[in-house]
Amino acid sequence: MKAIIFTEFSHAIGLGHLRRCEALQDILESKNITTTLMVNSAIHKDMLKGYDIIALDSYHYPQEIYNLASQHTSQALFFDDTLRLDYPDGIIINGAMGALKLPYQQKENRLLWIGIEYALVHRVFRMHKIQKIITDNVQNILLNFGGSSIGMLWAQHISKLLSKHFPALKQYIIEPSKKLNAQSIKELMMQSCIALSASGGGLNELAICGVPTIAFCIAPNQRYNFEAWRESKALRSIDSAYNHANFEQQFITSLQSLMPKEIRLQLSLAMQNIISQNYWDTLHF
């Protein structure tokens, strides 16, 4: 079998689409499906011929491109975050925790792979249950705000607040310029005592690793996911922009609340329990 995946990356969009499509490529290849990953590529119908699986992950491709993909294969996969289009025949994928709150409609010849059970993460996060070590004291902190320009602004602002109020904490920042692979990202998460994170797909990886986390909603397309994680009470959350008048005090209070070991242990286990099942390893194409 052969598959082709189309996705995009830019400073405006960030790394989220690319990373979950890399995870999909990894899963398909583990099932002996030859997979091509196309990034920031225009699509024309001749490119779609001869593939058993076609996957699209975009904020920009118009309806016509999705219709073409659906017409050229029996297994079309469409990633969605915000119910952006009325997708044609195929499989709609939204692995966000808040996906079930979106009004997806079941239709003939359409499958819905919706909810955190369908979260796409690389095999290094899926291979076996991870045992997170919770240290007595908080020694370091991980900043995970994605690869978009707004994410980098958030990371810079948060880093300054940490240096100001918690100067003893060592900071790790996941930056696109470092070109970290999945294994390196996992290692950073495993050695981090606490994470500060945007509310995209990185929350799934942090949950699998059991990293006590404070989540922030830094973009409109993260709203449903942020709200669902906040309602779960498996992490702390701050629902205001970094230039909000009360943001600094909320930040200090939230981070101080994670200093006790028993609180971090409780949140670590709660996060891992939320994403304890993943359907991708059992799906057949």
FENNOR-V564811 format. One record per run of one state. SS is the DSSP state (A for helix, B for strand, O for the rest). FROM is the first residue (numbers start at 1). LEN is the number of residues. Records with the same first field share a line. If there is no record, write none. Layout:
SS->FROM-LEN / FROM-LEN
This chain:
O->1-1 / 8-2 / 11-3 / 15-1 / 31-3 / 40-5 / 49-4 / 57-6 / 73-2 / 80-10 / 95-4 / 102-8 / 115-1 / 119-4 / 127-13 / 145-4 / 166-4 / 174-2 / 179-3 / 192-2 / 199-3 / 210-3 / 217-3 / 233-3 / 239-8 / 258-3 / 275-5 / 283-3
B->2-6 / 10-1 / 14-1 / 34-6 / 53-4 / 75-5 / 90-5 / 110-5 / 140-5 / 170-4 / 194-5 / 213-4 / 236-3
A->16-15 / 45-4 / 63-10 / 99-3 / 116-3 / 123-4 / 149-17 / 176-3 / 182-10 / 202-8 / 220-13 / 247-11 / 261-14 / 280-3
